Amino acid sequence: MDIVIVFLIIYGLYQIQIDSIITNNSRRSFRYNKKFFNYLFFMHMLFFIIYLAYTFSNRSDSGMYYVRANVGKDWFGLFQTGTLFIDFLTYPFVKFLHLSYESVMLLFSFFGFEGFLFLYLAANENISNLPIKFGGFTVLELLFLLPNSHFWSASIGKGCVIFMGIGLFFYGLSRFNSRFIYLLIGSFLIYMIRMHVLIGILIGVGFGMIFGNVKVSTIFKILISFICILAFYYIYNNVVIETGMEFSIGGNNNETASHLATELGKSNSGVDIENYNQFLKLFTFLFRPLFFDAPNIIGIFTSIEDVVCLILFTNFLFNGIFKIKSLNGYFIICFISFLIVSLSLAQISGNLGIAVRQKAQIMPLFFLVYSKFISLKTKHKK
């Protein structure tokens, strides 16, 4: 019954958080839709239930994290990058609070929801003129209700934690002069889960600061770019030293990267993509499974979303990519980060199942960019 208590605590925190957001922004030019917040929260909780039911009949890493935390002896010995960091986060809930597997799953699902919430807050304060499309929701809000990212961020695991880190990072970046703590926490979480993802994001920040229409002084741009280069150098060296894998988007000729892809590909989770060329790897990472290679019912639902994303990306590619200079620095950072991280993850996603899980963490960045594109089109028509 502890799951009932955990849910009530989570729901209470959610209500306090949303009321605070709406109250603190009541006098600003943008408004928040509480109806959408409720849809987002309960939809994410629905996918927690679906994922929990999924784990009862399918192998899931979430059970492994819970068991390892339960038998672990040294909490701080788990404070390491990668998989062990999830054990570290799980440990106090299991060993000190003695929560059940279902309750810990619910807590981590709430972490995933926070990723959605902070990304939406960042987008909403940077995008205007979005038309209402369906059910009183804008394009951005409808895209944030697509199921794939909800499903893969609704359980104990890397997905929900890194997604929360990405949400915190880009929320902090939206008003970086007053939200530095969000940037730090987001960077820390991304670093601890997947250092190479933080490398891609830092590349995006550097490009956005140099080439984007960021309203700060040239000296500040140079300073931020220099900090990004230093952080990139430090993190890159850690990736190479700790994993032996070089960060590469031009080819998969590194032996360790190839070995990692092979190991990931051993999971019974779909089409082997290790030997695809670069274009097919990226296309598969972003837009498959499609209906012809969906392995199960989850694959069929994912295929529906992939068709939607493929249509959106094609529309953006032929109509919006030439207007990229119209985007401010924030959205250039989002777009470059989306591309670089996608290219990077596509190299080491050994099969389609791994790709589906990893793209769920990065695809919402494209939703932000696409929504900004629609906003600019609407403003131009007016």
C-alpha positions in Angstrom: 0.0 0.0 0.0 3.0 2.3 0.1 2.4 3.1 -3.6 -0.8 5.0 -2.6 1.1 7.2 -0.1 3.8 7.8 -2.7 1.2 8.8 -5.3 -0.5 11.2 -2.9 2.8 12.8 -2.1 3.7 13.1 -5.8 0.3 14.5 -6.7 0.5 17.0 -3.8 4.0 18.2 -5.0 2.6 18.4 -8.6 -0.3 20.6 -7.5 2.0 22.9 -5.5 4.4 23.2 -8.4 1.7 24.0 -11.0 0.0 26.5 -8.7 3.3 28.2 -8.1 4.1 28.3 -11.9 0.7 29.8 -12.8 0.8 32.4 -9.9 4.4 33.5 -10.6 3.7 34.0 -14.3 0.2 35.5 -14.1 1.4 39.0 -15.2 3.6 37.9 -18.0 2.7 38.0 -21.7 2.5 34.2 -21.9 -0.1 32.1 -20.1 0.0 28.5 -18.9 -2.9 26.1 -19.6 -3.7 24.2 -16.4 -5.8 21.8 -18.4 -2.8 20.8 -20.4 -0.7 20.4 -17.3 -3.3 17.9 -15.9 -3.4 16.1 -19.2 0.4 15.8 -19.3 0.5 14.6 -15.7 -2.2 12.0 -15.9 -1.0 10.8 -19.3 2.4 10.2 -17.9 0.9 8.4 -14.9 -1.1 6.2 -17.4 2.1 5.2 -19.1 3.7 4.4 -15.7 0.8 1.9 -15.3 1.3 0.6 -18.8 5.1 0.2 -18.3 4.5 -1.5 -14.9 2.2 -4.0 -16.5 4.7 -4.5 -19.3 7.4 -5.4 -16.8 5.3 -8.3 -15.4 5.5 -10.2 -18.7 8.7 -8.8 -20.3 12.3 -8.5 -19.2 13.0 -5.0 -17.9 16.2 -3.3 -16.5 14.0 -1.6 -13.9 13.8 -4.8 -11.9 17.5 -5.2 -12.1 18.1 -1.7 -10.7 15.7 -2.4 -7.8 17.3 -5.8 -6.9 20.9 -4.5 -7.1 19.9 -1.5 -4.8 18.3 -4.0 -2.4 21.3 -6.2 -2.0 23.9 -3.4 -2.2 26.1 -2.7 0.8 28.0 0.5 0.0 25.8 3.4 -1.1 28.6 5.9 -2.0 30.5 3.1 -3.8 27.7 3.3 -6.4 28.4 7.0 -7.1 29.8 6.5 -10.5 28.9 7.5 -14.0 26.7 5.2 -16.1 24.5 2.4 -14.9 25.8 2.5 -11.4 24.5 6.0 -10.9 20.9 4.7 -11.3 21.7 2.2 -8.5 23.0 5.1 -6.4 19.7 7.0 -6.9 17.6 3.9 -6.2 19.5 2.9 -3.1 18.0 5.3 -0.5 14.4 4.6 -1.6 14.9 0.9 -1.3 17.3 0.6 1.7 16.3 3.5 3.9 12.6 4.0 3.1 12.0 0.4 2.2 9.7 1.2 -0.7 8.3 -1.4 -2.9 9.3 -1.9 -6.5 6.1 -0.3 -7.7 6.6 2.7 -5.5 10.2 3.3 -6.7 9.0 2.9 -10.3 6.4 5.6 -9.6 9.0 8.0 -8.1 11.3 7.6 -11.1 8.3 8.1 -13.4 7.7 11.4 -11.7 11.3 12.3 -12.5 10.5 11.7 -16.2 7.4 13.9 -15.9 9.6 16.7 -14.6 11.6 16.6 -17.8 8.5 17.1 -19.8 7.3 19.9 -17.5 10.6 21.9 -17.6 11.0 21.5 -21.4 7.4 22.8 -21.8 8.0 25.8 -19.5 11.1 26.7 -21.5 9.3 26.4 -24.8 6.3 28.3 -23.7 8.3 31.4 -22.6 10.1 31.4 -26.0 7.3 30.7 -28.4 4.3 32.8 -29.2 1.5 32.9 -31.9 1.0 29.2 -31.8 -2.5 28.4 -33.2 -4.9 26.1 -31.3 -5.1 22.9 -33.3 -7.2 20.4 -31.4 -9.1 20.1 -28.1 -7.9 23.6 -27.1 -4.2 22.6 -27.3 -1.5 24.1 -29.4 0.9 22.2 -31.7 3.5 22.1 -29.0 1.1 20.7 -26.4 -0.1 18.0 -28.8 3.4 17.0 -29.6 4.2 16.7 -25.9 1.4 14.3 -25.5 2.8 11.8 -28.0 3.3 8.5 -26.2 6.9 7.3 -27.0 8.8 9.6 -24.7 6.3 9.1 -21.9 6.6 5.3 -22.1 10.4 5.2 -22.0 10.7 7.8 -19.2 8.1 6.1 -16.8 10.3 3.5 -15.0 13.4 3.1 -13.0 16.3 3.6 -15.4 18.5 6.0 -17.3 15.8 7.3 -19.6 13.8 9.2 -17.0 16.8 10.6 -15.2 18.6 11.9 -18.3 15.3 13.3 -19.6 14.9 15.2 -16.4 18.4 16.4 -16.8 17.7 17.6 -20.3 14.6 19.4 -19.2 16.4 21.2 -16.4 19.3 22.1 -18.6 17.2 23.7 -21.4 14.9 25.4 -18.8 18.0 26.9 -17.2 19.4 27.8 -20.6 16.2 29.7 -21.5 17.0 32.3 -18.8 20.6 31.4 -18.0 21.4 34.6 -16.2 19.0 33.8 -13.4 18.7 30.0 -13.6 22.3 28.9 -13.3 21.5 26.3 -10.7 19.1 24.5 -13.2 21.9 24.4 -15.7 24.3 22.9 -13.2 21.9 20.2 -12.0 20.8 19.4 -15.5 24.4 19.1 -16.7 25.3 17.0 -13.7 22.5 14.5 -14.4 23.3 14.2 -18.1 27.0 13.8 -17.4 26.4 11.1 -14.8 24.1 9.1 -17.2 25.6 9.6 -20.7 28.6 11.9 -21.0 28.6 11.8 -24.8 25.1 13.3 -24.8 26.4 16.3 -22.8 29.2 16.7 -25.3 26.6 17.0 -28.1 24.6 19.5 -26.1 27.7 21.6 -25.4 28.5 21.7 -29.1 25.0 23.0 -29.6 25.5 25.7 -27.0 28.7 26.8 -28.6 27.2 27.0 -32.1 24.1 28.8 -30.7 26.2 31.4 -28.8 28.5 32.1 -31.8 26.0 32.1 -34.7 22.6 32.7 -33.0 20.8 35.9 -32.4 21.6 35.9 -28.7 21.2 39.3 -27.1 24.4 39.4 -25.0 27.7 41.2 -25.5 30.4 39.8 -27.7 32.7 39.4 -24.7 30.0 37.3 -23.0 29.5 35.1 -26.1 33.3 34.5 -26.2 33.4 33.7 -22.5 30.5 31.2 -22.8 32.0 29.6 -25.9 35.3 29.3 -24.1 33.6 27.6 -21.1 31.8 25.2 -23.5 35.1 24.4 -25.1 36.8 23.7 -21.8 33.9 21.6 -20.6 33.8 19.7 -23.9 37.6 19.0 -23.6 37.2 17.7 -20.0 34.2 15.6 -20.7 35.6 14.2 -24.0 38.7 13.1 -22.2 36.6 11.4 -19.6 34.6 9.6 -22.3 37.7 8.3 -24.0 39.5 7.3 -20.7 36.5 5.6 -19.1 34.9 4.0 -22.1 37.7 3.9 -24.6 35.2 5.2 -27.2 36.0 8.2 -29.3 33.2 10.6 -30.0 32.6 10.4 -33.7 29.7 11.2 -36.1 31.5 10.5 -39.3 31.8 6.8 -39.1 31.8 3.8 -36.8 35.4 2.7 -37.3 36.3 2.8 -33.7 36.6 -0.7 -32.3 35.2 0.1 -28.9 32.2 1.9 -30.5 31.6 -1.1 -32.7 31.9 -3.5 -29.7 29.5 -1.4 -27.7 27.0 -1.4 -30.6 27.4 -5.2 -30.8 26.8 -5.7 -27.1 23.7 -3.4 -27.2 22.5 -5.3 -30.2 22.4 -8.6 -28.3 19.2 -7.4 -26.6 16.2 -9.1 -28.0 14.7 -5.8 -29.2 14.4 -5.6 -32.9 16.3 -4.9 -36.1 20.1 -5.0 -36.1 21.3 -1.7 -37.4 25.1 -2.0 -36.6 26.2 -2.5 -40.2 23.9 0.2 -41.8 25.5 3.2 -43.5 25.4 6.6 -41.8 22.3 7.9 -43.4 20.3 4.7 -42.7 21.6 4.6 -39.1 20.3 8.2 -38.6 17.0 7.5 -40.4 16.5 4.3 -38.4 17.3 6.0 -35.2 14.8 8.8 -35.7 12.0 7.3 -37.7 11.8 3.6 -37.2 10.1 1.2 -36.5 7.6 1.7 -39.2 4.7 -0.6 -39.6 6.6 -3.2 -41.7 9.2 -3.8 -39.0 7.2 -3.3 -35.8 8.0 -6.4 -33.7 5.0 -6.1 -31.3 2.1 -4.0 -30.2 4.4 -1.4 -28.7 6.2 -1.3 -32.0 2.9 -0.6 -33.8 2.0 2.3 -31.6 5.6 3.6 -31.9 5.2 3.3 -35.7 2.2 5.7 -35.6 4.3 8.3 -33.8 7.3 7.7 -36.1 5.1 8.5 -39.1 4.0 11.7 -37.5 7.6 12.7 -36.7 8.7 11.8 -40.2 6.0 14.1 -41.7 6.9 16.9 -39.3 10.6 16.5 -40.1 10.0 16.5 -43.8 7.8 19.6 -43.6 10.5 21.3 -41.6 13.3 20.2 -43.9 11.5 21.5 -47.1 9.9 24.6 -45.5 11.7 25.5 -42.3 15.4 24.7 -42.7 15.9 27.7 -44.9 14.5 29.9 -42.2 16.9 28.6 -39.6 18.6 32.0 -39.4 15.2 33.4 -38.2 15.5 31.3 -35.1 17.1 32.9 -32.0 20.1 31.4 -30.4 18.1 29.3 -28.0 16.4 27.3 -30.8 19.6 27.0 -32.8 21.1 25.4 -29.7 18.1 23.0 -29.5 18.4 22.1 -33.2 22.2 21.6 -33.2 22.0 19.6 -30.0 19.2 17.5 -31.5 21.3 16.7 -34.6 24.6 16.1 -32.9 23.2 13.9 -30.1 21.1 12.0 -32.6 24.1 11.3 -34.8 26.1 10.3 -31.8 23.5 7.9 -30.4 22.8 6.4 -33.8 26.4 5.2 -33.9 26.1 3.1 -30.8 22.4 2.0 -30.9 23.1 -1.7 -31.8 19.5 -2.4 -32.7 16.1 -0.8 -33.3 14.9 -1.4 -29.7 17.9 0.5 -28.2 17.3 3.3 -30.8 13.6 3.7 -29.8 14.5 4.1 -26.1 17.3 6.6 -26.7 15.6 8.8 -29.3 12.7 9.2 -26.7 15.1 11.4 -24.7 16.1 13.7 -27.5 13.1 13.9 -29.9 11.3 16.6 -27.7 14.0 19.0 -28.6 12.9 18.8 -32.2 9.3 19.4 -31.1 10.5 22.7 -29.6 12.2 23.7 -32.9 9.2 22.6 -35.0 6.8 24.5 -32.8 8.9 27.6 -33.2 8.9 27.1 -36.9 5.0 27.0 -36.9 5.0 30.1 -34.7 7.1 32.0 -37.2 4.8 30.9 -40.1 1.8 32.1 -38.1 3.4 35.4 -37.4 4.3 35.8 -41.1 0.8 35.1 -42.2 -0.6 37.7 -39.8 
